[in-house]
């Protein structure tokens, strides 16, 4: 929000107070609670769901590409892929013309992903319907702007 200065010299962004920062931080943390991101009745854990989501969107991917998209350490992705392999959700396949292997979802992985996506979607839709379509559109636009601003702020801050 912008406010007009007392001298009439234009508008400046309103300062974000500590209380407002705490409020938004608390709400963002609430979105990440296990009961929100992984409601009861799901087959897949959060990491398997995210892995299968990426494979659905991008197709078979290298471990390196998964590290890039998930923005976590390679050891973490390797552990997640190993677990998904053990549960029959993904397989490795050789990449033609390369020594690197691709991770590809199996039919069982795709089916489990679809069931969990449907379940999550039902719950999310129920929650969003309480807000109404217009408010959800505004929320989506605001979240998009927040994510863009966070990415820009992280880039500007540089490595820690």
QUIGI-V739145 format. One record per residue. N is the residue number from 1. RES is the residue in one small letter. SS is DSSP state (alpha for helix, beta for strand, coil for the rest). OMEGA is omega as a letter, one per 30 degrees, with the letter a starting at -180 (NA if undefined). NEAR is the number of other C-alpha atoms within 12 Angstrom. Layout:
BEGIN
N_RES_SS_OMEGA_NEAR / N_RES_SS_OMEGA_NEAR
END
This chain:
BEGIN
1_x_coil_l_9 / 2_x_beta_l_11 / 3_x_beta_l_14 / 4_x_beta_l_13 / 5_x_coil_a_12 / 6_x_coil_a_9 / 7_x_coil_l_9 / 8_x_coil_a_9 / 9_x_coil_l_9 / 10_x_coil_a_11 / 11_x_beta_l_13 / 12_x_beta_l_14 / 13_x_beta_l_11 / 14_x_coil_a_12 / 15_x_coil_l_12 / 16_x_coil_a_13 / 17_x_coil_l_10 / 18_x_alpha_l_10 / 19_x_alpha_l_11 / 20_x_alpha_l_13 / 21_x_alpha_l_13 / 22_x_alpha_a_13 / 23_x_alpha_a_14 / 24_x_alpha_l_17 / 25_x_alpha_l_14 / 26_x_alpha_l_14 / 27_x_alpha_l_14 / 28_x_alpha_l_16 / 29_x_alpha_l_15 / 30_x_alpha_l_14 / 31_x_alpha_a_16 / 32_x_coil_a_15 / 33_x_coil_a_14 / 34_x_alpha_a_14 / 35_x_alpha_l_17 / 36_x_alpha_a_20 / 37_x_alpha_a_26 / 38_x_coil_a_26 / 39_x_coil_l_24 / 40_x_coil_l_15 / 41_x_coil_l_18 / 42_x_coil_l_25 / 43_x_coil_a_26 / 44_x_coil_l_34 / 45_x_coil_a_24 / 46_x_alpha_a_25 / 47_x_alpha_l_27 / 48_x_alpha_l_37 / 49_x_alpha_l_34 / 50_x_alpha_l_29 / 51_x_alpha_a_44 / 52_x_alpha_l_41 / 53_x_alpha_l_31 / 54_x_alpha_a_27 / 55_x_alpha_l_31 / 56_x_alpha_a_24 / 57_x_alpha_a_16 / 58_x_alpha_a_18 / 59_x_coil_a_20 / 60_x_coil_a_28 / 61_x_beta_l_32 / 62_x_coil_l_30 / 63_x_alpha_l_32 / 64_x_alpha_l_23 / 65_x_alpha_l_25 / 66_x_alpha_l_33 / 67_x_alpha_a_23 / 68_x_alpha_a_16 / 69_x_alpha_a_21 / 70_x_alpha_l_24 / 71_x_coil_l_16 / 72_x_coil_a_19 / 73_x_coil_l_17 / 74_x_alpha_l_19 / 75_x_alpha_l_15 / 76_x_alpha_l_21 / 77_x_alpha_l_28 / 78_x_alpha_l_25 / 79_x_alpha_a_19 / 80_x_alpha_l_31 / 81_x_alpha_l_36 / 82_x_alpha_l_22 / 83_x_alpha_l_21 / 84_x_alpha_l_33 / 85_x_alpha_a_24 / 86_x_alpha_l_16 / 87_x_coil_l_20 / 88_x_coil_a_24 / 89_x_coil_a_33 / 90_x_beta_l_35 / 91_x_beta_l_28 / 92_x_beta_l_24 / 93_x_beta_a_20 / 94_x_beta_l_16 / 95_x_coil_a_15 / 96_x_coil_l_9 / 97_x_coil_a_7 / 98_x_coil_l_10 / 99_x_coil_a_10 / 100_x_coil_l_17 / 101_x_beta_l_19 / 102_x_beta_l_25 / 103_x_beta_a_36 / 104_x_beta_l_34 / 105_x_beta_l_36 / 106_x_coil_l_25 / 107_x_alpha_l_16 / 108_x_alpha_l_21 / 109_x_alpha_l_33 / 110_x_alpha_l_30 / 111_x_alpha_l_22 / 112_x_alpha_l_28 / 113_x_alpha_a_34 / 114_x_alpha_l_22 / 115_x_alpha_l_19 / 116_x_alpha_l_29 / 117_x_alpha_l_30 / 118_x_alpha_a_18 / 119_x_alpha_l_22 / 120_x_alpha_a_26 / 121_x_alpha_l_21 / 122_x_alpha_a_16 / 123_x_alpha_a_22 / 124_x_alpha_l_21 / 125_x_alpha_l_17 / 126_x_alpha_l_14 / 127_x_alpha_a_15 / 128_x_alpha_l_19 / 129_x_alpha_l_16 / 130_x_coil_l_13 / 131_x_coil_a_16 / 132_x_coil_a_14 / 133_x_alpha_a_15 / 134_x_alpha_a_13 / 135_x_alpha_l_14 / 136_x_alpha_l_18 / 137_x_alpha_l_15 / 138_x_alpha_l_15 / 139_x_alpha_l_16 / 140_x_alpha_l_16 / 141_x_alpha_l_14 / 142_x_alpha_l_14 / 143_x_alpha_l_16 / 144_x_alpha_l_14 / 145_x_alpha_l_14 / 146_x_alpha_l_16 / 147_x_alpha_l_15 / 148_x_alpha_a_14 / 149_x_alpha_l_14 / 150_x_alpha_l_14 / 151_x_alpha_l_14 / 152_x_alpha_l_13 / 153_x_alpha_l_13 / 154_x_alpha_l_13 / 155_x_alpha_a_12 / 156_x_alpha_a_11 / 157_x_alpha_a_10 / 158_x_coil_a_9 / 159_x_coil_a_7 / 160_x_coil_NA_6
END
